[in-house]
Amino acid sequence: MLLQLKDSGELVKVIDVQELINPNHDVVHAQEQEGQEEQQADSYKKENLVFPSGESLPRCWLDANYRNAKAS
């Protein structure tokens, strides 16, 4: 799955989607999508990632207690 870094707009390819959707993990391992060569995997904080459309990640992927928190 491709996601985008909020600050730079660069695309990263998430290695393990289960790690992404698990709200108990605050980082994911992904590879930057630069050029044609495969890049080294790196860690990225979920809070710094968005979908390529600019849409934020679902709250249930970020907060394990999302059901218990008051809606703002």
C-alpha positions as CSV (number, residue, x, y, z in Angstrom):
1,M,0.0,0.0,0.0
2,L,1.3,3.4,-0.9
3,L,1.1,6.3,1.5
4,Q,2.4,9.9,1.4
5,L,4.6,11.7,3.9
6,K,2.7,14.8,5.2
7,D,5.7,17.2,5.2
8,S,7.4,16.3,1.9
9,G,4.7,14.7,-0.2
10,E,7.0,11.7,-1.0
11,L,5.4,8.3,-1.5
12,V,6.3,5.4,0.7
13,K,5.4,1.7,0.2
14,V,4.2,0.1,3.4
15,I,5.8,-3.3,3.9
16,D,3.3,-4.9,6.4
17,V,-0.3,-3.7,6.1
18,Q,-1.1,-5.5,9.4
19,E,1.4,-3.2,11.2
20,L,-0.3,-0.2,9.6
21,I,-3.8,-1.1,10.7
22,N,-2.8,-2.2,14.2
23,P,-3.6,0.8,16.5
24,N,-1.1,-0.5,19.1
25,H,1.8,0.3,16.7
26,D,2.7,4.0,16.3
27,V,5.3,3.4,13.6
28,V,5.3,1.4,10.3
29,H,8.1,0.1,8.2
30,A,8.0,1.3,4.6
31,Q,10.3,2.0,1.6
32,E,10.6,5.4,-0.1
33,Q,9.6,5.3,-3.7
34,E,12.5,7.1,-5.4
35,G,13.8,6.1,-8.8
36,Q,13.7,2.6,-10.2
37,E,15.9,0.9,-7.5
38,E,14.4,-0.7,-4.4
39,Q,15.1,1.5,-1.4
40,Q,16.0,0.4,2.2
41,A,13.1,0.0,4.6
42,D,12.8,2.8,7.2
43,S,10.4,3.5,10.1
44,Y,7.8,6.2,9.8
45,K,5.4,7.5,12.5
46,K,1.8,6.9,11.5
47,E,0.9,10.4,12.5
48,N,3.2,11.7,9.7
49,L,1.4,9.7,7.0
50,V,-1.7,10.3,4.8
51,F,-3.2,8.6,1.8
52,P,-1.9,9.9,-1.6
53,S,-5.2,11.8,-1.9
54,G,-4.3,13.8,1.2
55,E,-6.9,12.1,3.3
56,S,-5.9,11.2,6.9
57,L,-5.5,7.7,8.1
58,P,-8.6,6.2,9.9
59,R,-8.6,7.0,13.6
60,C,-9.1,3.3,14.4
61,W,-5.6,2.7,12.8
62,L,-4.0,5.3,15.1
63,D,-5.8,5.1,18.5
64,A,-6.6,1.8,20.2
65,N,-9.1,3.5,22.4
66,Y,-10.9,5.4,19.7
67,R,-14.3,4.0,20.8
68,N,-13.9,5.3,24.3
69,A,-12.7,8.8,23.5
70,K,-15.3,11.6,23.3
71,A,-16.0,12.9,19.8
72,S,-14.7,16.4,19.2
